[in-house]
Amino acid sequence: MTETQARHLAQLKNLLAECRHMAAYGEEIWARDTEALEWAIGQLGGEEAGEG
């Protein structure tokens, strides 16, 4: 993984943490965003997407 890819992955993980936080308030759109980000992170090789 290049440095740029690693930086982008880190940004996605930060966004995932924010979405999880917002999803905790019960907003369905945030839950869907969380699922999409988890999938994208997994596709990029960030298997630790489950870490919060």
N, C-alpha and C positions, 0 to 999 in steps of 0.2 A: 504494500500500500504506500502510495506516495505521501509526502507531507501535506499536500493540498487535500488529498482524499481523507487523510486522518483528521485534518482540520474540519472538513465538511461533516464527517461522521460525528465529531465532537459537538458541532453545532446542532446536528439533528438530535443528539442525545439530550442536549440542554432544552431544546424545544419539546422533546418528549416529556421531560420532567415538568415543564410548565403546563403541558396539556393534561398530564395526570393530575396535577394540582387542581386545575379548573374542572376536570371531570369529577373530582371528588364532591363537587357541589351539585352533581346530578344533571348537568347539561349534556344532553345526548350528543350534540355536535362535537364536543370535546372528547367524548369516549370514542367516536368514530375516527377523529384525528389521531388519537392515541393508537388505535389499531393500525391505522395506515402508517404511522411513523415506526411502530414496532416492526411491521412488515418490511419497510424500506431499510431500516437499520440491519435487519437480518439479511437482506439481499446484498448489502454492502459488506457483509462479513462481521458485523458488530453483534455477535451472538449474545453478548451480555446486555441486550436490550432490556431484559427483565430487571436489571439493576436500576435502582432508583436513586 
